[in-house]
Amino acid sequence: MMNEPLNQLSQGLISPKEAYRQLFGDCPKQKVNKPKKAHFIKIRVVIPNETGVTRFLAFLLLMPVPIFLAKIILRKVQLDPTEMGISKTDLMQMVSTRGILINVTAKDGVKIYIKTL
């Protein structure tokens, strides 16, 4: 019974769409939820063996940064997509989405944590 549409499809009697419709029926399209937009970015920078600099940066970045300021900064910065593995447009889109957590660890041990709110 279930194999009949597949047999007809293998013989070329019906199209793949018709076989799918016979097997699964007319399924309603699933509603896709758009991700929520972020409004703020929380940044934390940790520099090993430099507690004074790390604390100063923690004080400067104590409050979350509004997303429009982060986008302006990202537009001005020159990024190499081959080195980063992600393009600037993808990065801008990722930063605009709420609930994203980015952990960056540099070769010299500097750690940067970015979270969108």
N, C-alpha and C positions, 0 to 999 in steps of 0.2 A: 504494500500500500504506500509506504513512505518512499520506496525506491522507484515508483512509477515515473515521477517527474524527472528523476535522474536518468532513468533509462531513455525517456523521450529526448532529453537533452543530449545524451551521448549519441543518439541516432540522428540528431539534427532536426527533429520534428518541431521543437519549440526553442525559443530564445532563452538565454540565461536569466533575463529579467522575469520571464513568464515562469520558469522553473522556480525561481526564488519566491515569486508570489504564490505558487501552488504549495511550496513547502512551508512557508512562514505566514502566509496570508498578508493582508494589507495592514501592516504595522503602522501606527501613527508615528510621525517623526518625533524624536526625543527633543525636548526643550533644552537648549544649551544655556547654562547660566554664565553670564559674563563675570569675570573677576572684578572685585571691588577696587576702586581707585584709591591709591594712597594719597595722603595729604602731608605727611611728615616723614622724615628719615632720621633715624637715630644712629649715630656713628660713634664708634669707640676705637681708639688707636692705642696699641700696646707696643712700646719699644723696649726691648730687653736691655738691661743694665743701664737704663736711663730713667730712673724713677721720677726725677724732677720734671723732665720733658713729658713723660707719660701723664703725670698729675696735671700739668699745665694744659695739655690737650684735653684731658678729661674735664677740666673746669671750663674750657672754651666750648666744648661740645656737650655740656651738661644738658641743655635744652635741645629737643628735636629740631631739626632744620626743616623749614617749609620746602615742599617738593619743588616749587617754582625756582627757588634759589639753587637747588641741586641740579635742576635741568639747565639753568644758565651756566653753571660751572662746567657741567659735562659737555655743553656745546663749545665752550672755549678751549677745553683741554684737547691736545693732540694725542690720539690713541692709535696704537698699531694693532689692527685686528689679528694679524698673524701671530703676534706675541701674546695677546690676551686670549685668543680663542673665541672671541665674541665681538660682533660688530657694535658700533656706537648706537645704531638704531635699536638693536636688540637690547642693549644695556639700558637705554632710555625707556623702552617699553617695560622692561623688568622692574626698574626703579619706580615706575608709575603704578605698579600693581601692589595691593596691600598684602601683607603677610609674607613677604620675601625676606629670607635671611641669607646674606652673603658673607662668607668667611674667606679672607684673603691672607695668605701667609707668604711673605717675601723670602727670597733666598737668604737675606741677612737676618731673618728672625722677626722682623716687624710684622705684627698681626693687626689686621683691620677687620672690624665687625660692622656690618651695615644691616639694619633692619628697617623695613618700611612699615609705617603705621597708618 
